[in-house]
């Protein structure tokens, strides 16, 4: 079973949208609250030993999400927020968290996700101030 998906990360919840590429089944919903523990439990349930690839926008909270995805054996892809917004196109209606997660999933499936660099652990640990708090959850 191969999973390709997108996570829209917020303080209160993580909205997910993924497709099982073997069956074509799309699933979406929210992971609440947005904590390491809840995310870890969700990954255990939805991605146990699966071949999975999840895109996450490089905004507040990305670090702990990427760390948990990696620890679960899921391939994490960090998307550049500005370039991703540009690929969204002109806004026709109010965007939603689900629309953001679906866009990340679609861009990943189409191999058009604008990637951002995930620094090695020693670089992340050396960053001062606001970066250090990203793993507190």
DRENNUPA-149671 format. One record per residue: y, x, z of N, C-alpha, C, O in turn. Coordinates in steps of 0.1 Angstrom, whole numbers, plus 5000, padded with zeros to 4 digits. Example, Ala and Ser with C-alpha at 12.3 -4.5 7.8 and 13.67 -1.06 7.14 Angstrom:
<rs>
[[4943 5132 5078] [4955 5123 5078] [4967 5132 5078] [4967 5142 5085]] [[4978 5128 5071] [4989 5137 5071] [5000 5129 5079] [5011 5134 5080]] 
</rs>
This chain:
<rs>
[[4988 5008 5000] [5000 5000 5000] [5012 5009 5000] [5014 5017 5009]] [[5021 5007 4990] [5033 5015 4989] [5045 5006 4992] [5047 4996 4986]] [[5054 5011 5001] [5066 5003 5005] [5078 5010 5001] [5079 5022 5003]] [[5087 5003 4994] [5100 5009 4990] [5110 4999 4996] [5110 4987 4994]] [[5120 5004 5004] [5129 4995 5011] [5143 5001 5014] [5145 5013 5012]] [[5151 4993 5019] [5164 4996 5024] [5167 4991 5037] [5163 4980 5041]] [[5174 4999 5046] [5179 4995 5059] [5194 4995 5059] [5200 5004 5055]] [[5200 4983 5063] [5214 4983 5066] [5216 4983 5081] [5212 4974 5088]] [[5221 4994 5086] [5222 4997 5100] [5235 4993 5107] [5246 4996 5102]] [[5234 4986 5118] [5246 4982 5126] [5242 4984 5140] [5231 4987 5144]] [[5252 4982 5149] [5250 4985 5163] [5240 4975 5169] [5232 4979 5177]] [[5241 4962 5165] [5232 4952 5171] [5219 4950 5164] [5209 4946 5170]] [[5219 4952 5151] [5206 4950 5144] [5205 4959 5132] [5215 4965 5127]] [[5193 4961 5127] [5190 4967 5114] [5184 4957 5105] [5174 4951 5108]] [[5191 4954 5094] [5186 4945 5084] [5177 4953 5074] [5182 4963 5069]] [[5165 4948 5071] [5156 4954 5062] [5153 4945 5050] [5154 4933 5051]] [[5150 4952 5039] [5146 4945 5027] [5136 4955 5020] [5140 4966 5017]] [[5124 4951 5019] [5114 4961 5012] [5105 4953 5004] [5103 4941 5005]] [[5099 4961 4994] [5089 4955 4985] [5076 4963 4987] [5076 4976 4987]] [[5065 4956 4987] [5052 4963 4986] [5049 4964 4971] [5047 4954 4964]] [[5050 4976 4966] [5049 4978 4951] [5035 4975 4946] [5034 4973 4934]] [[5025 4975 4954] [5012 4971 4950] [5010 4956 4947] [5004 4952 4937]] [[5017 4948 4955] [5015 4933 4954] [5028 4927 4948] [5028 4916 4943]] [[5039 4934 4949] [5052 4928 4944] [5059 4919 4955] [5069 4913 4952]] [[5052 4918 4967] [5058 4910 4977] [5070 4916 4983] [5070 4928 4987]] [[5081 4908 4984] [5093 4913 4991] [5094 4906 5004] [5092 4895 5006]] [[5098 4915 5014] [5100 4910 5028] [5114 4914 5032] [5119 4925 5029]] [[5120 4906 5040] [5134 4910 5046] [5135 4903 5059] [5128 4893 5063]] [[5144 4908 5067] [5147 4903 5081] [5155 4913 5089] [5162 4921 5083]] [[5155 4911 5102] [5163 4920 5111] [5154 4926 5122] [5145 4919 5126]] [[5158 4938 5125] [5152 4944 5137] [5162 4944 5148] [5173 4950 5147]] [[5159 4937 5159] [5168 4935 5170] [5162 4938 5183] [5150 4934 5185]] [[5169 4945 5192] [5181 4952 5191] [5179 4965 5183] [5168 4969 5181]] [[5190 4971 5178] [5189 4983 5170] [5188 4995 5180] [5198 5002 5182]] [[5176 4997 5185] [5173 5008 5193] [5161 5016 5188] [5154 5011 5180]] [[5160 5028 5193] [5148 5036 5189] [5135 5029 5192] [5126 5029 5184]] [[5134 5024 5204] [5122 5017 5208] [5118 5006 5199] [5106 5004 5195]] [[5128 4997 5196] [5125 4985 5188] [5122 4990 5174] [5112 4984 5167]] [[5129 4999 5168] [5126 5004 5155] [5112 5011 5154] [5105 5009 5145]] [[5109 5018 5164] [5095 5025 5165] [5084 5014 5165] [5074 5016 5158]] [[5086 5004 5173] [5076 4993 5173] [5075 4986 5159] [5064 4983 5155]] [[5087 4984 5153] [5087 4977 5140] [5079 4986 5130] [5071 4981 5122]] [[5082 4999 5130] [5075 5008 5121] [5060 5009 5123] [5053 5009 5113]] [[5056 5008 5135] [5042 5008 5138] [5035 4996 5132] [5024 4996 5127]] [[5042 4984 5133] [5037 4972 5128] [5037 4971 5113] [5027 4967 5106]] [[5048 4975 5107] [5050 4974 5092] [5046 4985 5084] [5044 4984 5072]] [[5045 4997 5089] [5042 5009 5081] [5031 5018 5087] [5033 5030 5087]] [[5021 5012 5093] [5010 5021 5099] [5002 5028 5088] [4994 5022 5081]] [[5005 5041 5086] [4997 5049 5077] [5001 5045 5062] [4994 5050 5053]] [[5011 5037 5060] [5014 5034 5046] [5022 5045 5040] [5029 5053 5047]] [[5022 5045 5027] [5031 5053 5019] [5044 5046 5018] [5045 5036 5010]] [[5054 5050 5025] [5067 5042 5026] [5078 5052 5023] [5078 5063 5027]] [[5089 5046 5017] [5101 5053 5014] [5112 5043 5017] [5113 5032 5011]] [[5121 5047 5026] [5132 5038 5030] [5146 5045 5028] [5148 5056 5032]] [[5155 5037 5022] [5169 5042 5020] [5178 5037 5032] [5177 5025 5036]] [[5186 5046 5037] [5195 5043 5048] [5209 5048 5044] [5210 5060 5039]] [[5219 5040 5045] [5233 5045 5042] [5238 5054 5052] [5235 5052 5064]] [[5245 5065 5048] [5249 5075 5058] [5261 5071 5066] [5272 5077 5065]] [[5260 5060 5073] [5271 5055 5082] [5267 5056 5096] [5256 5062 5099]] [[5275 5051 5105] [5272 5052 5120] [5258 5047 5123] [5253 5037 5118]] [[5250 5056 5130] [5237 5052 5134] [5226 5057 5125] [5214 5056 5128]] [[5229 5064 5114] [5219 5068 5105] [5210 5078 5111] [5198 5079 5108]] [[5215 5087 5120] [5207 5098 5124] [5194 5094 5132] [5183 5099 5129]] [[5196 5085 5142] [5184 5081 5149] [5174 5073 5141] [5162 5074 5143]] [[5179 5066 5131] [5170 5058 5122] [5162 5068 5113] [5150 5066 5112]] [[5169 5078 5108] [5162 5088 5099] [5152 5096 5108] [5141 5098 5103]] [[5155 5099 5120] [5146 5106 5129] [5134 5098 5132] [5122 5103 5132]] [[5135 5085 5134] [5124 5076 5137] [5116 5074 5124] [5103 5074 5125]] [[5122 5072 5113] [5114 5071 5101] [5106 5083 5098] [5094 5082 5095]] [[5112 5095 5100] [5105 5107 5097] [5093 5109 5107] [5082 5113 5103]] [[5095 5106 5120] [5085 5107 5130] [5073 5097 5127] [5062 5100 5131]] [[5076 5086 5120] [5065 5077 5117] [5058 5080 5104] [5049 5073 5099]] [[5063 5091 5097] [5057 5095 5085] [5062 5088 5073] [5057 5089 5062]] [[5074 5082 5074] [5080 5075 5063] [5090 5084 5057] [5097 5092 5064]] [[5091 5084 5044] [5101 5092 5037] [5115 5086 5038] [5117 5074 5034]] [[5124 5092 5044] [5138 5087 5046] [5147 5093 5035] [5147 5105 5033]] [[5155 5084 5029] [5165 5088 5019] [5178 5084 5024] [5181 5072 5027]] [[5187 5093 5026] [5201 5090 5031] [5210 5088 5019] [5212 5097 5011]] [[5216 5077 5018] [5225 5073 5007] [5239 5076 5010] [5244 5074 5021]] [[5247 5081 5000] [5261 5083 5002] [5268 5070 5002] [5267 5062 4992]] [[5276 5067 5012] [5282 5053 5013] [5292 5050 5002] [5292 5039 4997]] [[5300 5060 4999] [5311 5057 4989] [5305 5055 4975] [5308 5046 4968]] [[5295 5063 4971] [5289 5062 4958] [5280 5049 4957] [5280 5043 4947]] [[5274 5046 4968] [5266 5034 4969] [5275 5021 4967] [5272 5012 4959]] [[5287 5021 4974] [5296 5010 4972] [5301 5009 4958] [5303 4998 4953]] [[5303 5020 4951] [5307 5020 4937] [5296 5014 4928] [5300 5008 4918]] [[5284 5016 4931] [5273 5011 4923] [5271 4996 4926] [5264 4989 4918]] [[5277 4991 4936] [5276 4976 4940] [5283 4968 4929] [5279 4957 4926]] [[5293 4974 4923] [5300 4967 4913] [5311 4958 4919] [5313 4958 4931]] [[5318 4950 4910] [5329 4941 4915] [5323 4931 4924] [5313 4925 4922]] [[5331 4928 4935] [5326 4918 4945] [5329 4904 4940] [5340 4900 4937]] [[5318 4897 4939] [5319 4883 4934] [5319 4873 4945] [5325 4862 4944]] [[5313 4877 4956] [5313 4868 4968] [5311 4877 4980] [5309 4889 4979]] [[5313 4872 4992] [5312 4880 5004] [5298 4887 5005] [5288 4880 5003]] [[5298 4900 5007] [5285 4907 5008] [5279 4904 5022] [5287 4901 5032]] [[5266 4905 5023] [5259 4903 5035] [5251 4916 5039] [5249 4924 5030]] [[5246 4916 5051] [5237 4927 5054] [5225 4928 5046] [5220 4938 5042]] [[5220 4916 5043] [5208 4915 5034] [5211 4920 5020] [5203 4927 5014]] [[5223 4917 5015] [5226 4922 5002] [5228 4937 5002] [5224 4943 4992]] [[5233 4943 5013] [5234 4957 5014] [5220 4964 5014] [5217 4973 5007]] [[5211 4958 5022] [5197 4963 5023] [5190 4962 5010] [5183 4971 5005]] [[5192 4951 5003] [5186 4948 4990] [5191 4958 4979] [5184 4963 4971]] [[5204 4961 4980] [5210 4970 4970] [5204 4984 4973] [5200 4991 4963]] [[5203 4989 4985] [5196 5002 4988] [5182 5002 4982] [5178 5012 4976]] [[5175 4991 4985] [5161 4991 4980] [5160 4991 4965] [5152 4999 4959]] [[5169 4984 4958] [5169 4983 4943] [5173 4997 4938] [5167 5001 4928]] [[5183 5003 4943] [5187 5016 4938] [5176 5027 4940] [5174 5035 4931]] [[5169 5026 4951] [5158 5035 4954] [5147 5032 4944] [5141 5042 4938]] [[5143 5020 4941] [5133 5016 4932] [5136 5021 4918] [5128 5026 4910]] [[5149 5020 4914] [5154 5024 4901] [5157 5039 4900] [5161 5043 4889]] [[5155 5046 4910] [5158 5060 4911] [5172 5063 4908] [5176 5073 4901]] [[5181 5054 4913] [5196 5056 4911] [5203 5058 4924] [5215 5057 4925]] [[5196 5059 4935] [5202 5060 4948] [5210 5073 4949] [5205 5084 4947]] [[5223 5072 4952] [5232 5084 4953] [5229 5091 4967] [5233 5086 4977]] [[5222 5102 4967] [5217 5108 4979] [5228 5117 4986] [5236 5122 4980]] [[5226 5117 4999] [5235 5125 5008] [5225 5135 5014] [5213 5132 5016]] [[5230 5146 5018] [5222 5157 5024] [5219 5153 5039] [5228 5149 5046]] [[5206 5155 5043] [5202 5154 5057] [5202 5168 5062] [5192 5175 5058]] [[5211 5172 5070] [5211 5186 5076] [5199 5188 5084] [5193 5179 5090]] [[5195 5201 5085] [5184 5205 5094] [5188 5203 5108] [5200 5202 5112]] [[5178 5201 5117] [5180 5198 5131] [5190 5208 5138] [5198 5203 5146]] [[5189 5221 5135] [5198 5230 5142] [5213 5228 5138] [5221 5230 5146]] [[5215 5223 5126] [5229 5220 5122] [5233 5207 5129] [5245 5207 5134]] [[5225 5197 5129] [5228 5185 5136] [5232 5187 5151] [5241 5181 5156]] [[5224 5195 5157] [5226 5198 5172] [5239 5206 5174] [5245 5205 5185]] [[5243 5214 5164] [5255 5222 5166] [5268 5214 5164] [5279 5219 5168]] [[5267 5202 5158] [5279 5194 5155] [5284 5189 5168] [5277 5183 5176]] [[5297 5190 5170] [5303 5185 5183] [5306 5170 5183] [5306 5164 5172]] [[5310 5165 5194] [5316 5152 5196] [5307 5140 5191] [5296 5138 5196]] [[5313 5132 5182] [5307 5120 5178] [5293 5121 5172] [5285 5112 5173]] [[5290 5132 5166] [5276 5134 5160] [5266 5135 5171] [5255 5130 5169]] [[5269 5141 5182] [5259 5142 5193] [5255 5129 5199] [5243 5128 5203]] [[5263 5119 5199] [5260 5106 5204] [5251 5097 5195] [5246 5087 5200]] [[5248 5102 5183] [5240 5093 5174] [5226 5092 5179] [5219 5082 5174]] [[5221 5101 5187] [5207 5100 5191] [5205 5094 5205] [5194 5094 5210]] [[5215 5089 5211] [5215 5084 5224] [5207 5071 5226] [5203 5068 5237]] [[5204 5064 5215] [5197 5051 5217] [5183 5053 5220] [5175 5043 5221]] 
</rs>
